[in-house]
Amino acid sequence: MHSSQRTKRAAAVGAAAVLAASLAACGGDSGGGGGGGGGAQSYDWQYANYLPPNSSLSTGIANYFDSIEEGGDITVEEFYQEALLSATDTLPGVAQGRADLGFMIALYYPGELPLSQIVGVPFQTDDAEAQVRAMNDLYENNEAFRAEYEDQGVHVLSFVPLAPTMIATAEPLSGLDDLAGRQIRAVGLLSQAIEQTGASPVALSAPEVYESVERGVIDGFTSYPFDVAVANSLNEVAPHMTDPGTGLYNLGALVITKSLWDGLPEETRELMTEEIDQYVTDAIALLAEEEENTCDTFLEAGGTPGVFPEADVEEFESIVGDSVLEAWRETTVSAGASEDVVDGFLADYQAALEEYAAESTYVPGLVACAERNGS
């Protein structure tokens, strides 16, 4: 890997962002066309990631860029922490070419990506590896799912593994009954499931969570993975983190401007596609390593990891039933998809999850941390 090159890029983010913003405002070329006269084309691309460069997610994608740079005449300039595009502007920003590549999450675009919101339906899976491989499979083989992104002006190079959600609280949770009456931050479809436990879901942006728990405005939060919550020091105000069994709740994707992708030579597209399987393998390993390190940090800081008893998970799933799944289905049909398309996608999604779960070794980090702690 080009580790020195990677460090240099990360250090240059601030200065480069000013220039990039100026170019974008003036209609400047970000390098997507690449290449001068006569010889093989070269490509100079800009990549937007709203996360910091040292997260496992960012590192995995950066390593993928290393691999395509080594195999082709490609240079990727990386911009982190919203230096080029904000979290909620990444999809349209990449589609418009304000960045050539970007990391985005589906949760921010429910209207544009209704099929993708299936990941917000609880109790589908807690297996990050199975989900990302299933989604890559569906993107290749399910026309409606692929069109959802292409219609927005982007091509998905790969989906990105994210950890399951958990419930973090200022006071301990012993089980499902303890949620009744509590104010819990939740977003997306997961908020509907939380409400059915007797808790009151509260819609808050991520930056508001710390202060809201600290001031007692809310009792805790969900719609947050274990590793990211601890990295953001949320365990300082909510030191009791519990896996409720609801599983994954979001979907990340590495995207490239569709018109740029369509205009690339076949050999360049093949190179970028061939490296994806290794990227997914490495990204899962990085996520597992980060979750293990997160457990160390969490326990050393006095945090308490927990897991709902199996009987409580079964009761929770029984209470929710198909209500959230039906809400997703109705919303997706209302967005313009036919019932046959929605039902076909759901069947393909669930079958793919089952197929890839059989091969996966991923264990959610908070579950592993609770086992390690004997809690």
Buried (B, 14 or more C-beta within 10 A) or exposed (E): EBEEBBEEBBEEBEEBBEEBEEBBEEEEEBBBEBEEEEEEBEBBBBBBBBBEBEBBBBBBBBBBBBBBBEBBBBBBBBBBBBBBBEBBBBBBBBBEBBBBBBBBBBBBBBEBBBBBBBBBBBBBBBBBBBBBBBBBBBBEEBEBBBEBBBEBBBBBBBBBBBBBBBBBBBEEBEBBEBBEEBBBBBBBBBBBBBBBBBBBBBEBEBEBBBEBBBEEBBBBBBBBBBBBBBBBEBBBBBBBBBBBBBBBBBBBBBBBBBEBBEEBEEEBBEBBEEBBEEBBEBBBBBBBEBBBBBBEBBBEEEBBBBBBEEEBBBBBBEEBEEEBBEBBBEBBBEBEBEEEBBEBBBEBBBEBBEEBBEEBEBBBBBBBBBEEBEE
